[in-house]
Amino acid sequence: MLRGDGEQEMPRVRRLSLQGSKLTRPERRRERMRRRIIEEAVRLYHENGGEDAGVQATTVELICEHADISIRTFFRYFDSKLDVIYLDYRQALKELEEIFVERLQSEPPPKALISASLAHVSTFVSDEVNRDRFLRAMKSAHFSERGAVGRMRTDERLSELIEGRLKPQPHGALRARAIVATYRGVFDQALALWVEQPNEPLPELVRIGLATIEATFASTE
């Protein structure tokens, strides 16, 4: 992913609307309900003391009471209160997969992986409530185990999608997993640094990480 002048070429970040006009009327209703539940849960989390105290005190029952929904309705939208207070990896994977599949039509897998990941995160954190959830999830011990499982499932799915593009090359599964481990690894490290230093542009941190990988690979040839 180097240009002819030796500079690192960054994938273009096309920010997408994850709840845009492409949604059908029932889908828009569903998104409005999800949003209502999330906003009530986040508000209660902060009112109840934030991390630790807020997580414990903000129960599913309390969220449902304030969102004016039944517990059954809550679990129709979310698997856990942690998915509302922090991140819903099942929904995030659905959104990322949609962007990634689109990018794969015109970009090689490594570039599509980076550009899709950047577009997905950039769009998500452009919303103030979601940015709050995202930054909290990246730092919280309460979400670390659930987050690790979510990342593992995301990487597995991305590997499957890439493997489908690599066939009939030999060792397609290994190649796909290597691409995901390398490029998602760079992205995840850049993301972790961005959480610590949010004034640093995420695309620039990714560019530096990619340039380092390219230079390392070149030095071993």
C-alpha positions as CSV (number, residue, x, y, z in Angstrom):
1,M,0.0,0.0,0.0
2,L,2.8,2.4,-0.9
3,R,2.6,5.0,-3.6
4,G,5.3,5.4,-6.3
5,D,7.0,8.1,-4.3
6,G,7.4,5.8,-1.3
7,E,4.8,7.5,0.8
8,Q,2.1,5.5,2.5
9,E,-1.2,5.6,0.6
10,M,-4.1,5.9,3.0
11,P,-7.5,4.5,2.0
12,R,-10.1,7.1,1.4
13,V,-12.5,7.5,4.3
14,R,-16.0,7.8,3.0
15,R,-18.2,8.4,6.1
16,L,-21.5,6.6,5.8
17,S,-24.8,7.0,7.5
18,L,-25.5,3.8,9.5
19,Q,-29.1,4.8,9.9
20,G,-29.6,6.5,6.5
21,S,-32.3,6.9,3.9
22,K,-31.7,3.3,2.7
23,L,-33.5,2.0,5.7
24,T,-37.1,0.8,5.2
25,R,-39.9,2.3,7.4
26,P,-39.9,-0.8,9.8
27,E,-36.1,-0.5,10.0
28,R,-36.3,3.2,10.9
29,R,-38.8,2.4,13.6
30,R,-36.4,-0.2,15.0
31,E,-33.5,2.2,14.9
32,R,-35.6,4.8,16.8
33,M,-36.4,2.3,19.5
34,R,-32.8,1.2,19.8
35,R,-31.8,4.9,20.1
36,R,-34.4,5.5,22.8
37,I,-33.2,2.6,24.9
38,I,-29.6,3.6,24.5
39,E,-30.2,7.2,25.5
40,E,-32.1,6.2,28.6
41,A,-29.5,3.7,29.6
42,V,-26.6,6.2,29.1
43,R,-28.5,8.9,31.0
44,L,-29.2,6.5,33.9
45,Y,-25.6,5.3,33.9
46,H,-24.3,8.8,34.4
47,E,-27.0,9.7,36.9
48,N,-26.2,6.6,39.0
49,G,-22.5,7.4,39.3
50,G,-20.8,6.4,36.1
51,E,-18.3,3.5,36.0
52,D,-18.8,0.9,38.8
53,A,-21.7,2.4,40.6
54,G,-23.5,3.4,37.5
55,V,-23.1,0.0,35.9
56,Q,-24.4,-1.8,38.9
57,A,-27.3,0.5,39.5
58,T,-28.4,0.7,35.9
59,T,-30.4,-2.5,35.6
60,V,-32.4,-3.8,32.7
61,E,-35.5,-3.2,34.7
62,L,-34.7,0.4,35.4
63,I,-33.8,1.0,31.7
64,C,-37.1,-0.5,30.7
65,E,-39.1,1.6,33.2
66,H,-37.6,4.9,31.9
67,A,-37.8,3.9,28.2
68,D,-41.4,2.8,28.8
69,I,-40.9,-0.6,27.3
70,S,-41.2,-4.2,28.6
71,I,-38.3,-6.4,29.5
72,R,-39.3,-8.7,26.6
73,T,-39.0,-5.7,24.2
74,F,-35.6,-4.8,25.6
75,F,-34.2,-8.3,24.8
76,R,-35.7,-8.1,21.4
77,Y,-33.2,-5.4,20.7
78,F,-30.2,-6.1,22.9
79,D,-28.6,-9.2,24.6
80,S,-27.4,-7.4,27.7
81,K,-27.4,-4.0,29.4
82,L,-23.7,-3.9,28.6
83,D,-24.5,-3.7,24.9
84,V,-26.5,-0.6,25.6
85,I,-24.2,1.2,28.1
86,Y,-21.1,0.3,26.1
87,L,-21.1,-1.3,22.6
88,D,-23.4,-3.7,20.8
89,Y,-20.8,-5.8,18.9
90,R,-23.5,-7.8,17.1
91,Q,-24.9,-4.6,15.6
92,A,-21.4,-3.2,15.0
93,L,-20.4,-6.3,13.1
94,K,-23.5,-6.1,10.9
95,E,-22.6,-2.5,10.0
96,L,-18.9,-3.1,9.5
97,E,-19.6,-6.2,7.3
98,E,-21.9,-4.1,5.1
99,I,-19.3,-1.5,4.5
100,F,-16.5,-4.0,4.1
101,V,-18.4,-6.1,1.5
102,E,-19.0,-2.8,-0.5
103,R,-15.3,-1.9,-0.3
104,L,-14.2,-5.3,-1.4
105,Q,-15.9,-4.7,-4.8
106,S,-13.2,-2.1,-5.7
107,E,-10.4,-2.5,-3.2
108,P,-7.9,-5.3,-2.4
109,P,-8.7,-7.0,1.0
110,P,-6.0,-5.2,3.1
111,K,-7.1,-1.7,1.8
112,A,-10.8,-2.6,2.1
113,L,-10.2,-3.7,5.7
114,I,-8.6,-0.5,6.8
115,S,-10.9,1.8,4.8
116,A,-14.1,0.0,6.1
117,S,-12.8,0.1,9.7
118,L,-12.0,3.8,9.5
119,A,-15.4,4.6,7.9
120,H,-17.3,2.6,10.4
121,V,-15.6,4.1,13.5
122,S,-15.6,7.6,12.1
123,T,-19.3,7.5,11.5
124,F,-20.1,5.9,14.8
125,V,-18.2,8.4,16.9
126,S,-19.5,11.4,15.0
127,D,-22.6,10.9,17.2
128,E,-22.1,12.3,20.7
129,V,-23.9,9.6,22.5
130,N,-22.1,6.8,20.6
131,R,-18.8,8.5,21.0
132,D,-19.4,8.5,24.8
133,R,-20.3,4.8,24.7
134,F,-17.3,3.9,22.4
135,L,-14.7,5.7,24.6
136,R,-16.1,4.1,27.7
137,A,-16.1,0.6,26.2
138,M,-12.5,0.9,25.2
139,K,-11.4,1.7,28.8
140,S,-13.9,-0.2,30.9
141,A,-12.9,-3.4,32.9
142,H,-16.7,-4.2,33.0
143,F,-16.7,-4.5,29.2
144,S,-13.3,-6.1,28.6
145,E,-14.4,-9.7,28.4
146,R,-17.5,-9.0,26.3
147,G,-15.4,-6.7,24.1
148,A,-12.7,-9.4,23.6
149,V,-15.4,-11.9,22.5
150,G,-16.9,-9.3,20.1
151,R,-13.5,-8.6,18.5
152,M,-12.8,-12.3,18.1
153,R,-16.1,-12.9,16.3
154,T,-15.6,-9.8,14.2
155,D,-12.1,-11.0,13.1
156,E,-13.5,-14.5,12.3
157,R,-16.2,-13.1,10.1
158,L,-13.9,-10.7,8.3
159,S,-11.5,-13.6,7.7
160,E,-14.3,-15.6,6.2
161,L,-15.2,-12.8,3.8
162,I,-11.6,-12.4,2.7
163,E,-11.1,-16.1,2.2
164,G,-14.0,-16.1,-0.2
165,R,-12.2,-13.5,-2.2
166,L,-8.9,-15.3,-2.2
167,K,-10.1,-18.7,-3.5
168,P,-8.9,-20.7,-5.2
169,Q,-5.5,-19.7,-3.9
170,P,-3.7,-22.3,-1.7
171,H,-4.0,-21.8,2.0
172,G,-6.8,-19.3,1.6
173,A,-7.9,-19.6,5.3
174,L,-4.3,-18.9,6.5
175,R,-3.9,-16.0,4.1
176,A,-7.2,-14.4,5.2
177,R,-6.4,-14.8,8.9
178,A,-2.9,-13.3,8.3
179,I,-4.4,-10.3,6.6
180,V,-7.0,-9.7,9.4
181,A,-4.4,-10.3,12.1
182,T,-2.0,-7.8,10.5
183,Y,-4.2,-5.0,9.3
184,R,-6.9,-5.2,12.0
185,G,-4.0,-5.4,14.5
186,V,-2.6,-2.1,13.2
187,F,-6.0,-0.5,13.3
188,D,-6.8,-1.7,16.8
189,Q,-3.4,-0.4,18.1
190,A,-4.0,3.0,16.4
191,L,-7.5,3.0,17.9
192,A,-6.3,2.3,21.4
193,L,-3.8,5.2,21.1
194,W,-6.5,7.5,19.7
195,V,-8.6,6.7,22.8
196,E,-5.7,7.9,25.0
197,Q,-4.9,10.9,22.7
198,P,-8.2,11.9,21.1
199,N,-6.7,15.0,19.6
200,E,-4.6,12.9,17.3
201,P,-6.4,12.2,14.0
202,L,-7.2,8.4,13.8
203,P,-6.4,8.2,10.0
204,E,-2.9,9.6,10.7
205,L,-2.2,7.1,13.5
206,V,-3.4,4.3,11.2
207,R,-1.1,5.6,8.4
208,I,1.9,5.6,10.7
209,G,1.1,2.1,11.8
210,L,0.8,0.9,8.2
211,A,4.0,2.6,7.2
212,T,5.8,0.8,10.0
213,I,4.4,-2.6,8.9
214,E,5.4,-2.0,5.3
215,A,8.9,-0.9,6.3
216,T,9.3,-3.9,8.6
217,F,8.2,-6.3,5.8
218,A,10.5,-4.6,3.3
219,S,13.5,-5.0,5.7
220,T,13.0,-8.8,6.0
221,E,12.9,-9.5,2.2
